[in-house]
Amino acid sequence: MSELRPDPAILLELVRARMPFGKYASLRIIHLPEPYLLWFEREGFPHGKLGEHMALALEIKRNGLERLLDPLLDDEGGP
């Protein structure tokens, strides 16, 4: 059985992605508040990459894995 491993390219894409609209415009998607992401989960994530990034950010937060992204965030710099 093969071991599941996160795709580093997807994780890098996630830490670089920023919210394009609304109250949290320009904030990194991984830094969006969990209640905001939960609202989108209930109401429906946007289509496309934005929705995929938001759903992944929520799963990471839900499972307490945000610290695993710290090295990637450090490489990117800035909030």
ChimeraX attribute file (.defattr): number of C-alpha atoms within 10 A of each C-alpha:
attribute: neighborCount
match mode: 1-to-1
recipient: residues
	/A:1	3
	/A:2	4
	/A:3	4
	/A:4	6
	/A:5	6
	/A:6	7
	/A:7	8
	/A:8	10
	/A:9	8
	/A:10	12
	/A:11	17
	/A:12	15
	/A:13	12
	/A:14	23
	/A:15	21
	/A:16	16
	/A:17	18
	/A:18	20
	/A:19	18
	/A:20	13
	/A:21	9
	/A:22	7
	/A:23	8
	/A:24	15
	/A:25	12
	/A:26	13
	/A:27	16
	/A:28	18
	/A:29	24
	/A:30	24
	/A:31	15
	/A:32	18
	/A:33	13
	/A:34	15
	/A:35	10
	/A:36	12
	/A:37	23
	/A:38	16
	/A:39	11
	/A:40	16
	/A:41	15
	/A:42	8
	/A:43	9
	/A:44	12
	/A:45	17
	/A:46	14
	/A:47	8
	/A:48	8
	/A:49	12
	/A:50	17
	/A:51	16
	/A:52	14
	/A:53	23
	/A:54	25
	/A:55	20
	/A:56	18
	/A:57	23
	/A:58	24
	/A:59	15
	/A:60	16
	/A:61	18
	/A:62	12
	/A:63	8
	/A:64	10
	/A:65	12
	/A:66	15
	/A:67	11
	/A:68	11
	/A:69	15
	/A:70	12
	/A:71	9
	/A:72	16
	/A:73	18
	/A:74	11
	/A:75	10
	/A:76	12
	/A:77	8
	/A:78	7
	/A:79	9
